[in-house]
């Protein structure tokens, strides 16, 4: 057997050795892809709050928000203390025949935060598992008598076989097998939903749709549903007895200025809501779907089916994970994370609009809410049009490659010259995403705006020349 790398040795690996190990044991193409876009060339020493500190002494303002995971920022002291308390007391992690006080308390707290009778929780590990568990619940609710599930055309719900099929975004570049009966409607268009439902009616006039899955705010496209659409959707699903599932995996826990995006609309209650990412406080891998009591009881509340709901039961309610989530929820409520998101929005929205007016040839649109905005970039020299003529099989065949390179050039300069970390989505129009953790301060938002202003002030030709010279040449 080969020598094992100890924990102490792993902590001392340099970046080149890490790259070599990734190439040999993880994913060679991942190294090539990430380093081509300017990242992955240094290692992190530690992280705290809204900042990442690299081994070479850089202090990076993290405006990615961990792609939804870091509402609490890096290593929130209350989250660390909760985990340390669990470990020091040698609490038990697994065994389903011992009931968990942490799981019980977390179920109570989720019901206390969510509106209406959303009060029955199941807690797997990942957002994709929560989505699949919610859809499975809806199928069981109808006793398997309905065979169609609806998803939006721009949806992103995960990358497992089931959740991947329920993802309608451009991120699906390979056709894996998935669950049957998936139909697509146009995001935000109630007429499109009605049309698909009508197309599924059987001979007796009953709809064949058992579930409709939607993100009230689509974080990957920076689009959101109107209140009118969501209320009409609720009425339609009630009338047709379709289980309505809201995916708030990214936008939960204050991100867009309300505790969940849909909770800004009084009285609007889905049948099931899914959550993950910041639910674990940036430290634990935990998710949940929370169902209305009548839906849950009809599906699973009997002795024969009581254990059927699980997507993966070995780590269900994993002790330290649920203890961490209890504290994460408490911090989000007690520190009023929705208000913190609105305070960041009060700086970001006018600041980004000023930049759009200052650089109309570079910024085509700004949109978002709370601490989640998209900056849609445009422009660039005509030479970029030649990218689409590169040989088949290259990245050039991506229809959004021009936009992605322009956005990547801005992200690259923000990171290399200004120590500001941002990202762009792979879905929709691929905007630069502004997604600070909710522990960031208004001064951090001002720093980001100054860095973006300075970056755009260089002009797109210079940004692209630097990016191509330093990064794309390694393709």
C-alpha positions in Angstrom: 0.0 0.0 0.0 1.3 3.5 -0.9 2.2 5.8 1.9 -0.7 7.9 3.2 -0.6 11.7 3.4 -1.2 12.7 7.0 -3.4 15.7 8.0 -0.3 17.6 9.1 1.4 16.9 5.7 -1.8 17.9 3.8 -1.8 21.2 5.6 1.8 21.9 4.3 1.3 20.9 0.7 2.3 23.7 -1.8 0.0 24.7 -4.7 2.0 22.8 -7.3 1.8 19.6 -5.3 -1.9 20.1 -4.8 -2.3 20.6 -8.6 -0.4 17.4 -9.3 -2.6 15.5 -6.8 -5.7 16.9 -8.4 -4.5 15.9 -11.9 -3.6 12.4 -10.8 -6.5 11.6 -8.3 -9.3 14.1 -8.8 -9.8 15.8 -12.2 -7.1 16.9 -14.6 -9.5 19.1 -16.6 -10.7 20.9 -13.5 -7.2 22.2 -12.8 -6.9 23.4 -16.4 -10.3 25.1 -16.4 -9.9 26.9 -13.0 -6.4 28.1 -13.6 -7.3 29.3 -17.1 -9.7 31.8 -15.6 -7.3 33.2 -13.1 -8.1 31.2 -9.9 -6.6 28.2 -8.2 -3.0 29.5 -8.3 -2.7 30.2 -4.6 -3.9 28.4 -1.5 -5.9 29.8 1.4 -4.4 30.1 4.8 -7.5 31.1 6.6 -10.9 32.9 6.1 -13.0 35.0 8.4 -16.2 37.0 7.8 -16.2 38.5 4.3 -12.5 37.9 3.7 -10.2 35.2 2.5 -6.5 35.3 3.5 -4.1 33.5 1.2 -0.8 31.9 2.1 1.1 34.6 0.2 -0.4 37.4 2.3 -3.3 38.6 0.2 -6.6 39.7 1.9 -9.4 38.9 -0.6 -12.9 40.5 -0.3 -15.2 37.5 -1.0 -18.2 38.8 -2.9 -19.2 35.4 -4.1 -21.0 34.6 -0.9 -19.8 31.0 -1.4 -22.4 30.7 -4.2 -25.1 30.9 -1.6 -23.4 29.0 1.2 -21.9 31.9 3.1 -24.7 34.2 4.3 -22.9 33.9 7.7 -19.5 34.5 6.2 -16.5 32.4 6.7 -16.1 30.8 10.2 -18.7 32.7 12.0 -17.8 32.6 15.7 -21.2 31.4 16.9 -21.1 28.6 14.3 -17.6 27.5 15.4 -18.7 27.6 19.0 -21.7 25.5 18.4 -19.7 22.8 16.7 -17.0 22.9 19.3 -19.6 22.5 22.1 -21.0 19.4 20.3 -17.6 17.9 20.0 -16.4 18.6 23.5 -19.5 17.0 24.9 -19.0 14.0 22.8 -22.5 14.0 21.5 -23.6 11.1 19.3 -23.8 11.4 15.5 -25.7 8.5 14.1 -28.3 5.8 15.0 -31.9 6.1 13.9 -33.3 4.2 16.8 -32.2 6.9 19.2 -34.2 10.0 18.7 -32.2 13.2 18.2 -32.9 16.3 20.4 -31.1 18.4 17.7 -33.3 17.1 14.9 -36.4 17.6 16.9 -35.5 21.2 17.9 -34.5 22.1 14.3 -37.8 20.8 13.0 -39.6 23.0 15.5 -37.4 26.0 14.5 -38.0 25.6 10.8 -41.8 25.5 11.5 -41.4 28.7 13.6 -39.7 30.6 10.9 -41.8 29.5 7.9 -45.4 30.7 7.4 -48.6 28.8 7.5 -48.6 25.1 8.2 -45.2 24.4 6.7 -44.2 22.3 9.7 -43.1 18.8 8.6 -39.3 18.6 7.9 -37.0 16.0 6.4 -33.2 16.8 6.6 -30.9 15.1 4.1 -27.4 16.3 3.2 -27.6 18.3 0.0 -29.9 20.7 -1.9 -30.3 18.2 -4.7 -31.4 15.5 -2.2 -33.9 17.9 -0.7 -35.3 18.6 -4.2 -35.6 14.9 -5.0 -37.2 14.2 -1.6 -39.8 17.0 -2.2 -40.7 15.6 -5.7 -40.8 12.0 -4.2 -43.2 13.3 -1.5 -45.4 14.8 -4.2 -45.5 11.6 -6.2 -46.4 9.6 -3.1 -49.1 12.2 -2.2 -50.9 11.2 -5.4 -50.2 7.5 -4.8 -48.4 7.2 -8.1 -51.6 7.9 -10.0 -50.1 11.0 -11.7 -47.0 10.9 -13.9 -46.0 14.4 -14.8 -43.8 17.0 -13.0 -43.3 20.5 -14.2 -40.1 22.6 -14.1 -39.3 26.1 -15.5 -37.2 26.5 -18.6 -34.4 28.3 -16.7 -34.5 26.2 -13.6 -31.5 24.9 -11.6 -32.3 22.3 -9.0 -29.1 20.2 -8.8 -27.0 17.7 -10.7 -28.2 14.2 -9.5 -30.0 12.1 -12.0 -33.4 13.2 -10.8 -32.6 16.8 -9.9 -30.4 17.1 -13.0 -33.4 16.2 -15.2 -35.4 18.9 -13.3 -32.7 21.4 -14.1 -33.7 23.2 -17.4 -30.7 25.4 -17.6 -27.8 25.5 -20.1 -25.6 23.8 -17.5 -27.0 20.4 -18.7 -24.5 19.7 -21.5 -25.0 15.9 -21.5 -28.3 13.9 -21.6 -28.2 11.7 -18.5 -31.2 9.4 -17.8 -33.6 10.9 -15.3 -37.1 10.5 -13.8 -39.9 10.2 -16.3 -42.7 12.7 -17.1 -40.8 16.0 -16.9 -42.5 18.9 -18.8 -41.3 22.5 -19.1 -43.0 25.8 -18.8 -41.8 29.4 -19.4 -40.5 31.0 -16.2 -42.9 33.7 -14.9 -45.6 33.0 -17.6 -48.8 31.7 -16.1 -50.3 31.1 -19.6 -47.4 28.7 -20.3 -48.1 26.8 -17.1 -51.8 26.5 -17.9 -51.0 25.3 -21.4 -48.8 22.4 -20.2 -51.4 21.4 -17.6 -54.1 21.3 -20.2 -51.9 19.2 -22.4 -51.7 16.6 -19.6 -55.4 16.1 -19.0 -56.7 12.6 -19.3 -59.9 11.3 -20.7 -61.8 12.2 -17.4 -60.4 15.8 -17.5 -58.1 15.3 -14.6 -54.6 16.8 -14.7 -51.7 14.3 -14.8 -49.3 16.8 -13.0 -48.3 15.7 -9.5 -45.8 18.5 -8.8 -44.7 21.9 -10.0 -41.2 23.0 -9.0 -40.0 26.6 -9.2 -37.4 29.0 -7.8 -39.3 32.2 -6.8 -35.9 33.9 -7.4 -33.7 32.3 -10.0 -30.2 32.9 -8.6 -28.5 31.4 -11.7 -30.2 33.9 -14.1 -30.9 36.8 -11.6 -34.6 36.7 -12.5 -37.6 36.4 -10.2 -41.3 35.7 -10.4 -43.8 38.5 -9.9 -46.1 38.4 -6.9 -49.0 38.2 -9.3 -47.5 35.1 -11.0 -46.8 33.3 -7.7 -50.2 33.9 -6.4 -51.9 32.7 -9.6 -49.6 29.7 -9.5 -50.7 29.0 -5.9 -54.4 29.3 -7.0 -53.9 27.0 -10.0 -52.1 24.3 -8.1 -54.7 24.4 -5.4 -57.5 24.0 -7.9 -55.7 21.2 -9.7 -54.4 19.5 -6.5 -50.8 19.9 -7.8 -48.1 19.9 -5.1 -46.4 23.3 -5.4 -42.7 23.2 -4.5 -40.6 26.4 -4.0 -36.9 25.9 -4.3 -35.2 28.4 -2.0 -31.9 26.6 -1.7 -29.8 29.6 -2.6 -32.1 32.5 -1.6 -33.1 31.3 1.8 -32.0 32.8 5.1 -32.2 36.5 4.2 -30.3 36.7 0.9 -32.7 38.8 -1.1 -34.1 40.9 1.7 -36.7 38.6 3.3 -36.1 35.5 5.2 -37.1 33.5 2.2 -37.8 35.2 -1.1 -41.5 34.1 -1.1 -42.1 35.2 2.4 -42.2 38.9 1.3 -45.7 38.1 0.0 -48.1 37.8 3.0 -50.2 34.7 2.9 -48.4 33.0 0.1 -47.5 29.4 1.2 -46.3 26.6 -1.1 -46.9 23.0 -0.3 -43.2 22.3 0.1 -40.1 24.5 0.4 -36.5 23.3 0.0 -33.5 24.9 1.6 -29.8 24.2 1.9 -26.5 26.2 1.4 -26.6 28.9 4.1 -28.9 26.7 6.2 -25.6 25.0 7.5 -24.0 28.3 8.5 -21.1 27.8 6.0 -19.8 24.8 7.9 -22.2 21.8 7.7 -23.6 20.0 4.7 -27.3 19.9 5.6 -30.5 20.6 3.7 -34.3 20.3 4.3 -37.6 20.1 2.6 -40.4 21.3 4.7 -44.0 20.3 3.8 -47.4 21.5 4.7 -48.9 19.1 7.3 -51.8 17.8 5.1 -49.5 17.0 2.2 -47.0 15.2 4.4 -49.6 13.3 6.4 -51.3 12.0 3.3 -48.0 10.7 1.9 -46.1 9.3 4.8 -47.9 9.6 8.1 -48.7 5.9 8.6 -46.7 3.0 10.0 -46.1 1.3 6.7 -44.7 4.4 5.0 -43.1 6.2 7.9 -39.5 5.5 6.7 -40.3 5.7 3.0 -39.6 9.4 2.7 -35.9 9.2 3.0 -33.5 9.9 0.2 -30.6 8.8 2.3 -31.1 7.8 5.9 -27.7 6.8 7.1 -26.8 10.4 7.8 -30.3 11.7 8.3 -30.2 14.3 11.0 -26.5 13.9 11.3 -26.0 15.2 14.9 -23.3 17.9 14.4 -24.9 19.1 11.2 -28.3 19.7 12.8 -26.7 21.3 15.9 -24.9 23.6 13.5 -28.1 24.4 11.6 -29.9 25.3 14.9 -27.3 27.9 15.5 -27.2 29.1 11.9 -31.0 29.7 11.9 -30.7 31.5 15.3 -28.0 33.8 14.0 -30.0 34.6 10.8 -33.1 35.5 12.9 -31.4 37.3 15.8 -29.0 39.3 13.7 -31.9 40.0 11.2 -30.2 38.8 8.1 -33.0 40.1 5.8 -32.3 43.7 7.2 -28.6 43.2 6.6 -29.3 42.2 3.0 -31.4 45.3 2.5 -28.7 47.5 4.0 -26.2 46.1 1.4 -28.8 46.6 -1.3 -29.1 50.3 -0.3 -25.4 50.7 -1.3 -25.2 48.2 -4.2 -28.3 49.2 -6.2 -27.6 52.9 -6.6 -23.9 52.2 -6.9 -24.3 49.7 -9.7 -26.8 51.9 -11.5 -24.3 54.8 -11.4 -21.7 52.5 -13.0 -24.2 51.4 -15.6 -24.8 55.1 -16.5 -21.1 55.8 -16.5 -20.2 52.8 -18.7 -23.3 52.3 -21.0 -21.1 50.6 -23.6 -19.9 48.0 -21.1 -22.9 47.4 -18.8 -26.2 46.6 -20.5 -28.2 45.9 -17.4 -28.2 45.6 -13.6 -30.8 43.7 -11.7 -31.2 41.9 -8.4 -32.5 42.3 -4.8 -31.0 42.3 -1.3 -27.4 41.0 -1.5 -27.8 39.2 -4.8 -27.3 41.2 -8.0 -26.3 40.5 -11.6 -24.2 42.9 -13.7 -24.7 42.1 -17.4 -21.7 43.0 -19.4 -21.4 43.7 -23.1 -19.0 45.2 -25.6 -15.5 44.1 -26.5 -13.5 44.3 -29.8 -14.7 42.7 -33.0 -11.9 40.2 -32.8 -14.0 38.3 -30.3 -16.4 37.5 -33.1 -13.7 35.2 -34.5 -13.9 32.9 -31.5 -17.0 31.3 -32.9 -15.1 30.2 -35.9 -12.6 28.1 -33.9 -12.7 24.3 -34.5 -15.6 22.2 -33.3 -15.3 20.8 -29.8 -13.6 23.9 -28.5 -15.1 26.2 -25.8 -15.8 28.5 -28.7 -18.9 26.5 -29.6 -20.6 27.9 -26.5 -23.1 30.5 -27.9 -22.4 32.7 -24.8 -18.6 32.4 -25.1 -18.1 36.1 -26.0 -20.1 37.2 -23.0 -18.3 34.7 -20.7 -14.9 35.9 -21.8 -15.8 39.6 -21.3 -17.2 38.8 -17.9 -14.2 36.6 -17.0 -11.9 39.4 -18.0 -13.6 41.8 -15.5 -13.6 39.1 -12.8 -9.9 38.4 -13.5 -8.9 42.1 -13.0 -11.0 42.5 -9.9 -9.3 39.5 -8.4 -5.7 40.1 -9.5 -5.5 43.9 -9.2 -8.1 44.7 -6.5 -8.3 41.6 -4.3 -12.0 41.3 -4.9 -13.5 37.8 -5.6 -16.6 37.5 -7.7 -18.0 34.9 -10.1 -20.3 34.6 -13.1 -23.1 32.1 -13.6 -23.1 29.5 -16.4 -26.8 29.9 -16.9 -29.0 32.5 -18.6 -26.9 35.5 -19.9 -23.9 34.7 -17.7 -23.8 37.9 -15.6 -21.1 38.9 -13.2 -22.7 38.0 -9.8 -22.5 40.3 -6.9 -23.4 38.1 -3.9 -21.7 39.3 -0.6 -22.1 37.4 2.6 -24.6 39.0 4.9 -21.9 39.7 7.5 -20.3 42.1 5.0 -20.6 45.8 5.9 -21.7 48.7 3.7 -18.1 49.8 3.6 -17.2 46.4 1.9 -19.9 47.1 -0.7 -18.4 50.6 -1.3 -14.9 49.0 -1.7 -16.4 46.5 -4.3 -18.0 49.4 -6.2 -14.7 51.4 -6.3 -12.9 48.3 -7.6 -15.4 47.6 -10.3 -15.4 51.3 -11.3 -11.6 51.2 -11.6 -11.7 48.0 -13.5 -14.2 49.1 -16.1 -12.4 52.4 -16.3 -9.4 50.6 -17.9 -11.6 49.8 -21.0 -12.6 46.4 -22.3 -9.8 46.2 -24.8 -7.1 46.4 -22.1 -9.0 44.0 -19.8 -9.3 41.5 -22.5 -5.7 41.8 -23.6 -4.5 41.2 -20.1 -6.9 38.3 -19.6 -6.0 36.6 -22.9 -2.3 37.1 -22.3 -2.3 35.7 -18.8 -5.0 33.1 -18.9 -6.6 32.0 -22.2 -3.1 31.4 -23.7 -2.9 28.3 -21.4 -5.9 26.6 -23.1 
